Every structure is written in C-alpha cells, then in structure tokens.
Amino acid sequence: MLVRQRREHGFAPAVRIGVHMAARIGSVATANEIVASRETAVAGRFGFSNLRALELKGLSTPVDVVTVDWA
C-alpha cells in the first residue's frame, strides 16, 4: 500500500512499524530485566528463568514469557 502511494503520488507518509506482541512483552520488564517470549529465548544464546504465562493486553491467549539471564 505504501509503495502504491509513493508510486502514484510521489510520497508516502512516514510510518513506524513494530511487533505488537514484542511491545506487550517488553512492557512487563522491570528495571535491569530482559524478558522475551519462550520461543525467542530458546533460540537465543543466553539462558533463561522464571517461565510464566501472561495475559497481555490485546492478545487473545496467554503468552509464555521468560526472564533472560544476561548478567
């Protein structure tokens, strides 16, 4: 849609694109804490702890979230 707008009118509005679930997961982090979905943490190179299922605003099902052990 933005490509068509630019092609037909010579410009496209500036947009910000983010991942809704990632924003909701990030919002539950406390100071000096990194949280991620369990699926993301399993694929990463850091360990994780504190697995919990959270009901996040705007999402219909709970999301498994972990604390990333980064320190």
ChimeraX commands (.cxc) that place a marker at each C-alpha (Angstrom):
marker #1 position 0.00,0.00,0.00 radius 0.5
marker #1 position 2.79,2.45,0.83 radius 0.5
marker #1 position 4.60,1.51,-2.37 radius 0.5
marker #1 position 1.48,2.29,-4.39 radius 0.5
marker #1 position 1.03,5.59,-2.54 radius 0.5
marker #1 position 4.61,6.58,-3.33 radius 0.5
marker #1 position 4.33,5.49,-6.96 radius 0.5
marker #1 position 1.03,7.26,-7.61 radius 0.5
marker #1 position 1.60,10.43,-5.56 radius 0.5
marker #1 position 5.38,10.75,-5.26 radius 0.5
marker #1 position 5.42,10.37,-1.49 radius 0.5
marker #1 position 4.32,8.06,1.29 radius 0.5
marker #1 position 3.61,9.02,4.89 radius 0.5
marker #1 position 6.24,8.27,7.50 radius 0.5
marker #1 position 5.27,5.20,9.50 radius 0.5
marker #1 position 6.54,3.28,12.48 radius 0.5
marker #1 position 6.18,-0.46,12.33 radius 0.5
marker #1 position 6.53,-2.61,15.41 radius 0.5
marker #1 position 5.59,-6.03,16.60 radius 0.5
marker #1 position 2.56,-5.87,18.85 radius 0.5
marker #1 position 3.40,-8.95,20.91 radius 0.5
marker #1 position 7.01,-7.86,21.45 radius 0.5
marker #1 position 5.86,-4.45,22.70 radius 0.5
marker #1 position 3.47,-6.07,25.18 radius 0.5
marker #1 position 6.15,-8.48,26.41 radius 0.5
marker #1 position 8.65,-5.66,26.81 radius 0.5
marker #1 position 6.19,-3.68,28.88 radius 0.5
marker #1 position 6.24,-6.27,31.69 radius 0.5
marker #1 position 10.01,-5.97,32.23 radius 0.5
marker #1 position 11.25,-4.32,35.40 radius 0.5
marker #1 position 14.48,-2.33,35.84 radius 0.5
marker #1 position 17.55,-4.28,34.70 radius 0.5
marker #1 position 15.39,-7.14,33.41 radius 0.5
marker #1 position 15.14,-8.52,29.91 radius 0.5
marker #1 position 12.05,-10.52,29.09 radius 0.5
marker #1 position 11.25,-12.46,25.94 radius 0.5
marker #1 position 8.78,-14.99,24.67 radius 0.5
marker #1 position 9.82,-18.54,25.47 radius 0.5
marker #1 position 10.18,-19.28,21.75 radius 0.5
marker #1 position 12.63,-16.41,21.32 radius 0.5
marker #1 position 14.66,-17.33,24.41 radius 0.5
marker #1 position 15.03,-20.95,23.34 radius 0.5
marker #1 position 16.50,-19.80,20.02 radius 0.5
marker #1 position 18.91,-17.37,21.69 radius 0.5
marker #1 position 22.37,-17.82,23.15 radius 0.5
marker #1 position 21.51,-16.81,26.73 radius 0.5
marker #1 position 19.90,-18.91,29.41 radius 0.5
marker #1 position 16.53,-18.04,30.84 radius 0.5
marker #1 position 14.50,-18.48,34.01 radius 0.5
marker #1 position 11.16,-17.56,35.54 radius 0.5
marker #1 position 8.90,-19.11,32.92 radius 0.5
marker #1 position 5.38,-17.78,33.30 radius 0.5
marker #1 position 2.23,-17.50,31.18 radius 0.5
marker #1 position 0.97,-13.93,31.00 radius 0.5
marker #1 position -2.25,-12.50,29.71 radius 0.5
marker #1 position -1.19,-9.45,27.74 radius 0.5
marker #1 position -3.42,-6.60,26.63 radius 0.5
marker #1 position -4.68,-7.02,23.10 radius 0.5
marker #1 position -3.73,-10.68,22.77 radius 0.5
marker #1 position -6.38,-13.38,22.92 radius 0.5
marker #1 position -4.29,-16.13,24.51 radius 0.5
marker #1 position -1.66,-16.15,27.26 radius 0.5
marker #1 position 1.98,-15.87,26.16 radius 0.5
marker #1 position 4.81,-17.89,27.74 radius 0.5
marker #1 position 7.37,-15.32,28.87 radius 0.5
marker #1 position 10.81,-15.83,30.42 radius 0.5
marker #1 position 13.47,-13.67,32.06 radius 0.5
marker #1 position 16.70,-13.71,30.06 radius 0.5
marker #1 position 19.74,-14.44,32.23 radius 0.5
marker #1 position 22.10,-11.88,30.71 radius 0.5
marker #1 position 24.26,-10.79,33.63 radius 0.5
marker link #1:1,2 radius 0.2
marker link #1:2,3 radius 0.2
marker link #1:3,4 radius 0.2
marker link #1:4,5 radius 0.2
marker link #1:5,6 radius 0.2
marker link #1:6,7 radius 0.2
marker link #1:7,8 radius 0.2
marker link #1:8,9 radius 0.2
marker link #1:9,10 radius 0.2
marker link #1:10,11 radius 0.2
marker link #1:11,12 radius 0.2
marker link #1:12,13 radius 0.2
marker link #1:13,14 radius 0.2
marker link #1:14,15 radius 0.2
marker link #1:15,16 radius 0.2
marker link #1:16,17 radius 0.2
marker link #1:17,18 radius 0.2
marker link #1:18,19 radius 0.2
marker link #1:19,20 radius 0.2
marker link #1:20,21 radius 0.2
marker link #1:21,22 radius 0.2
marker link #1:22,23 radius 0.2
marker link #1:23,24 radius 0.2
marker link #1:24,25 radius 0.2
marker link #1:25,26 radius 0.2
marker link #1:26,27 radius 0.2
marker link #1:27,28 radius 0.2
marker link #1:28,29 radius 0.2
marker link #1:29,30 radius 0.2
marker link #1:30,31 radius 0.2
marker link #1:31,32 radius 0.2
marker link #1:32,33 radius 0.2
marker link #1:33,34 radius 0.2
marker link #1:34,35 radius 0.2
marker link #1:35,36 radius 0.2
marker link #1:36,37 radius 0.2
marker link #1:37,38 radius 0.2
marker link #1:38,39 radius 0.2
marker link #1:39,40 radius 0.2
marker link #1:40,41 radius 0.2
marker link #1:41,42 radius 0.2
marker link #1:42,43 radius 0.2
marker link #1:43,44 radius 0.2
marker link #1:44,45 radius 0.2
marker link #1:45,46 radius 0.2
marker link #1:46,47 radius 0.2
marker link #1:47,48 radius 0.2
marker link #1:48,49 radius 0.2
marker link #1:49,50 radius 0.2
marker link #1:50,51 radius 0.2
marker link #1:51,52 radius 0.2
marker link #1:52,53 radius 0.2
marker link #1:53,54 radius 0.2
marker link #1:54,55 radius 0.2
marker link #1:55,56 radius 0.2
marker link #1:56,57 radius 0.2
marker link #1:57,58 radius 0.2
marker link #1:58,59 radius 0.2
marker link #1:59,60 radius 0.2
marker link #1:60,61 radius 0.2
marker link #1:61,62 radius 0.2
marker link #1:62,63 radius 0.2
marker link #1:63,64 radius 0.2
marker link #1:64,65 radius 0.2
marker link #1:65,66 radius 0.2
marker link #1:66,67 radius 0.2
marker link #1:67,68 radius 0.2
marker link #1:68,69 radius 0.2
marker link #1:69,70 radius 0.2
marker link #1:70,71 radius 0.2
view
